[in-house]
Amino acid sequence: METREQRKIERGVVVSNSGDKSISVEMNWMYKHPKYGKYLKRTTKVGVHDEKNEAKVGDVVEITECRPISKNKTWRLVTVIEKAVQE
């Protein structure tokens, strides 16, 4: 029997929660330029499935890869790590 590969788990900040059961999460990552050696900061924005509508804008969340849920959603919410400060 085949074993499934471990799915990626990432951390990011919620930037939008306008859709029902959908949020947008921004993930920051760095990489080293192959020629110059300088570390560059990059940002990736992904669509995430939030079944319980528990994440709010500004929350730090943990997400994991999953099967395609819609055209743009291939990640799902695991936990809300840190709630955003409400003013």
N, C-alpha and C positions, 0 to 999 in steps of 0.2 A: 504494500500500500504506500502511496506517495505521501510525503510530509509537506505541509504547506510552509512556505517561507515566512519568517517573522515579518509582520507588517510594520511599516514605519510609524513611529510615534513622534509628533512634533509639538512644539509650544509656540503660541502666538497671541496676538492681541486682537480682540473683536473690533472691527472698524465699521460694521453695518449689521443691523438685524431687522431690516425692513420687510423681508418676506416671512411668510408663515413657515415655521420649522426650518428656516434657512438663515445662516449668518455668513458674513465674509470675515475671514481671518487673515491678518498680515503676519508673515513669518520673515524674520531677518536672519541672514546668514552671511558668512564671510568666506572669501577664498583668496588664495595667493596667486598673483599674476605670474604666469609661467616664465615670462622673460625678465620682468623688472623686480619681482619678488615682493612688491607692495601688496599689503592686504587690502582688499576692496570689500565694501559693504553692499549687499544686494538685498532687495525686498521682493517677496513673492506673495501675491494675494490669491487665496483659494476660497472656493465655495464649500461650506460645511453644513451637514445635516444636523439639526438640533431638534431631536424628537420632542423634548419637553418644553421647548421655548424658554430655557433657563438662563441663557447667556445674554448679557446686556453690553452695549457699546463701552469699550474701555476695559472689559474683563480680560484677565490673562487666562487662557484656556489650554487644555491638552487635547490634541486631536489625533486620530489614527486613520490610515488609509482603509478604504473599503471598496466594495464593488461599485460600479457607477449607479448612482441613485437617480440622476437626471443628466442632462447634457453637460452641465458644468460642475456638478457635485460628486466628487469621488472621495471625500473625507467625511468623517462623522465625529461628533463631540464625545469625548471620554469624560472629562471632568472640568469644572471651573476651579482653577487653582487659586486665583485672587480676584476678589470683587473690585470693581471700580469705585473710587471715592465719589459719593454723591454730594453735590454742593447745594 
